[in-house]
Amino acid sequence: MNDRIPLPTPQEREAAIRRIAVQGLAPRQPLWRRLSLEVLFFGVRDSLILGGLLFLLGFVLAAVTARLLANSGGSHYPPGDPLAPFNGLPPEGLAPLVVLTAPLLYGALQGLTTWQERLQGTLEWKRSCLITPELLLALRTAVFGGAAAGVCVPMNYLFWRLMGEQGSLFWMLGASYACLFLYAAGTLFLGQGSLALPALWLLFGVVLARWRLAALLLLSTPALLCFLIAAVALGLFLARLHRILSAAQKGGHLDGTVC
């Protein structure tokens, strides 16, 4: 009996090398096109529902607050008041209202999904997959940020109407987008699981709620400057997102499976 293992011929070796080279050099689709929503949000659908309900609760409370601000008549101050130069501005309570509600939907969705994955330990096995936690964070941030950006327009319009059309709707939109994009960009730079960003966000809202001068200074910021800050924050977010996606693209590719 012949126990020798047959070796490939030179022609077979060259053909195998050519097949490997063709497969390795073939153009690949971007990762974001090969990842479905089921993969991105696998195991965290209940967190998405809970995050939406939490946003609705905060939205209702903010709407009630906007209505109370309209009836408070706090936009004018008596002569001799140190804040007299700010007379004519909307109530100072509008500043913390806009700041706190702008990233509320995004923060609730991102925080709850991250918390659930850490609680269930699913991040451990995802670290051994070709879909890295950083890639999931980046793509989820894009989805959550896009949803929150779309919600900002009707949300601020409703607040503006409830307040009796006090102030500038254009300013409210600029401030909301500035807060939202700064928060989203901070999430990508600080990474998931960091409590520093939500803590700073809440602290800023508390400062605006307790110190009237700080709130009125924010209200006196030109709307165009708010949109400029929003554009810079959006640029930082997109640059960081592109860097994460490029690194994941170079690190491997998916062929119909996740791991």
N, C-alpha and C positions, 0 to 999 in steps of 0.2 A: 504494500500500500504506500502511495506517495503522500507524505505529510507536509510537503512544502507548500507554502502559501503563494498563490500566483501573484506576481507583481504586475502593476499596470504597465502597459507599453508606453514609450515616449509620446506617441500620438494621443493616448488616453490621458496622460498627465497634462499635456498642453491643452486639451479640450476642457478638462476639469478646471484648470487655472483660468481659462477664458470665461467659463461660466461664473466662477467666483468673482472675477473682476467686473463682469457685466452686472451682476447682482449688486455688488458693493458700490459701483459708480452710478447706478440708476437713480434718476431724480426722484426725490421723496416728497410727498405732500407735507405741508406744515403740520406740526403736531396738533394745532388747534382744530384742524380739519379732520383729524383722525380720532379725536376724542369726542364721544357723544355726551349728551347731558346725563345719561344714565351712569356713565363712568365718573363724570365729574362730581355728581351728587349721590353716589352710591352709599347707602347706609345712613344718610343724613336727611332724608325727606321729612321726618317728623320735626327736625330742627328748623327746616325751612317753613313749615306750617306754623310752628311756635314763634319763629321770628316775625312772620307776617302778622300774627295776632298781637305780638308785643308792639309792633309798629302801629297797628290800628288803635291800640289802647293809648299810646303816646300821642297819636294824631288827634284822637277825640279830646284828650286833655288839653292839647295845644289849641284846638279850635275853641274850646270853652274859654281858655285864657285870652285868646284874641278877641272874643266877644266882650269879655270883662274889660279889656284894655280900651275898647271903643267907648265903653260907658264910664270909664274912670275920669276922662277929661284931664289926663295928666300931661298933656303935651304943651301946656302953657304955664308959665311961672310968673309970680308977681314981680313988679319992678323992684330993682335993688337986689334981686336974687343973683348969686354968683353964676348961675347957669342961664342968665338972661340972654347971652348971645346965641343960645341954642333954641330960643323960643321959636315955635312954629314947627319943630320936629315932631314926629309921632311919639307916642308914649315910650319911655325908656324901656319898658318891658318887652318891646318888639325885638330888641337886640338879642337878649338871651333866648327868646322864642325861636328866632331864625337860626341862631348858632346851634342850639340843642336839637332841633328837628331835622336839620339838613342831612347829617350822616346817620340818622336814627335807623333807617331801614337797612342801610349797608352794615352798620355796626352790629345790629341785632342778628342779621343773617350770618355774618362772618364769625361773630363771637360764639353763637350757639353751635354752629357746625364744627368749629375748632374744638370747643369744649366737649362735644359728643365724641369726636374722634379720639381725643385724649382719654376720655373716660372709658371707652370701649377698647382702647389699645389698637385701633386699626391703623394708626400712623406707623406702628412698628413694622407691620408687614408691607406697608406702602413704601417704606424705605428700602426694601429689597426688590422693588419692582422698577420697571423702566419709567413709570410715572412717579416722579419724585414729589415729596411734600411741597417743595418750592414751586413746582409746576402747577400743582393743584391750587395752591394759594393764589398764584398769579392769574390763572384762568377763572377761578371763582371770583376773584376781585374784579375782573373785567365784567363778568355777568352781573354781580351784585351792584357794582358801580353804575353800570348802564341802566339797570332798573331804578336805582335811586335817583339818577339824573333825570330820568323820565318822570318820576313822581314829583320832583321839585316844582315843576311848572304848575300843575293843578293845585298842589298843596299850598304854595305861596299865593296863588290867585284867590283861593278860598279864604286864607288868612286876611288878605288885603280887603276882600269884600266884607268879611265879618267885622273888620275894624272900621267900617265906614269909609273905605278908600283913603285912609290917612296914610301919609308917607308916599313913597315911590315903589311901585311894583317892580320897576327896573332895578332899583337898589336891592330889594329883597331877593330877586333872582341872582344878582351878582354875588351877594353875601352868601347865599345858600350854596352856590356852585363853588365858591372859594373854600368854604368849610368842608364841603363834601370831597373835593379833589385833594385838598391838603390831608384829610383823614385817610383817603384811599392810598395816596402816595406814601404816607407814613406807615401804613400797614405793610406795604411791600418792602420798605427799607428796614423796619424793625422786626419783621417776621411775625408768624402767627404765634399766638399764645402770649404775646407781650401785653401786660396790663398798663404800661406807661401811657400809651396813646389814649385809651378811654378815660384814664384818670385825669390826664391833662385836659381833655375835652370837657369833662364834667366840671373840673376846677375853673376853667375859663367861663363856662356858663354860670357858675355860682358867683364868680367875681362880677359879671355883668348884671346879675340879678340883685346883688347887694350894694354895689357902688354905682349910683346914678350917673356920676360924671363919666365913668368908664363906658357905660352904655351909650350915653349921648355922644361921646367922642367917636364911638364906632358908627353911630347913626349919621354923624356928620362926614364920614368918609365918602368921597365921591363914588358913584356907582361904577364909573369907568375904571377906577382903581381896583374895585372889587373884582371886576371881570378880568383885569390884567393879572391879578393874583391867581384867579382861577385858571387862566390860561397857562401861567408858569407852572402851577401845581399839576395841571393835566399833562404838560410836557414832561415833567419829571416822572409822572406815573407811567406814561407811554414808553419813555426811555428805559425805565427799570423793567417794565413788562417785556420789552423787546430783548433786553439782556438775558432775562430768565429763560424766555422761550428759545433764544439762540443757543444758550448753554445746554438746554435739554435736547435740542435738535442734534447737537454734536455728540451728545453722550449716548445715543442709541436711537432705534426706530421701532415702531410697533408693527407687527405683521398679523393683524387680526386678533391678537390677544393683548392682555394688559401686562402680564408678567412674562 
